[in-house]
Amino acid sequence: MTTDNQHLAIDRVQELFFEEYGTMPSVTARSPGRVNLIGEHTDYNEGFVLPIAVPFDTAIAAIPEDSSTIRVCSEGFGHTIFNLNEDPSLSPLWARYLHGVGTYIKQNGHQLKGWTAYIASDIPIGANLSSSAALEIAAGLIFCSVNNIEADMKQLAFAGQFAENSILGLPSGIMDQMACAFAERDSALLIDCKDLSMTPVKLPEGASIVVMDTGTRRELAGSEYADRRQTCQEIARELGVPSLRYATHSQLSQLNPSHGAKLKRARHVISENIRTKKAVEVIKSQNIFELGELMTESHQSLQYDYEVSSPALDEIVHTALKSEHCYGARMTGGGFAGCAIALVNREMVSQFCAEILENYQSPALQPAESPTKVFPVRASAGASLIQ
Ligand code: GLA
């Protein structure tokens, strides 16, 4: 991961392809990772999310195959070969993301030829920066390109979600894939996860978004995630609404207290949807202070009501909020480990980063696997093919 805006994976992937296969690739695709500014754990409740793409990519360089074989060499994961006609669950875990995307496109009526590829990535895995969604979207672009299918980015987002839900058994929502596919430079993307309508929201000029990587990493399988998702469905059913998007605090207060912690899970979703819509308004009016406050409130709600934060995420958010240059901070993505974000006075970004590196102490309760990193990010553009 870098601290500037160079797309290093893109720079090196074609070279690595050439070294591996002795010929130049005929197509290269890239997809960024993402951070979510606000609107967490709302996507699978038909709610609102506000992600940006970060300037770190997963890049795939490829040539078509005549058969339905996929042959891939991936930085950090080595080689694998699989056939699109085989059962995806026979592929190595990481390759199932590719296989799952291909399976979805095939199921939608396309005959698919395979490809030979090299994959390079600057997005750390398990850091809540959506490395998997980036891999899925980049792979989707490669599938379309080598098979002369016009890429429908929404379909590719569904293909990625299909790979996670149906092939890997991870019940994730649609935010990450939509963010990777549709993000716009210098804007956050408001996504209404009910109908997937999107509104780019130009970010305020006086503030920078700083990603703070605690160096902690989460497990792939998300039993806690599945549990939260199920709870939301259960409470929506109790309230007689199609999803928590339609629920209100006053309806929730009428439910039987015997539902216990489930009530505060639902309270998070209801309050987070309100905060996300408010965040869009305050961004439009350039009210950075209020945006920061909403982000911090979102963190508290995730920490105490939804309970998906972690000792390291809480500690780095706490450290950020102690800085006079910080307007607000929160965990981002699914939670439990990885990265948090801070909204910081643009003039004071380097000072802020130095303060975090100096003052943040990794909690003994959740030891880091890699060193703490802090990097300001400019909102980047979504996935694309590179000529
Ligand atoms: C993960 C999932 C997303 C979303 C976030 C939480 O990143 O993949 O669909 O639910 O968690 O907002």
Boltz pocket constraint, residues with backbone or C-beta under 6 A from the ligand:
constraints:
  - pocket:
      binder: B
      contacts: [[A, 36], [A, 39], [A, 40], [A, 41], [A, 42], [A, 43], [A, 44], [A, 172], [A, 173], [A, 174], [A, 175], [A, 176], [A, 333], [A, 334], [A, 335]]
      max_distance: 6.0
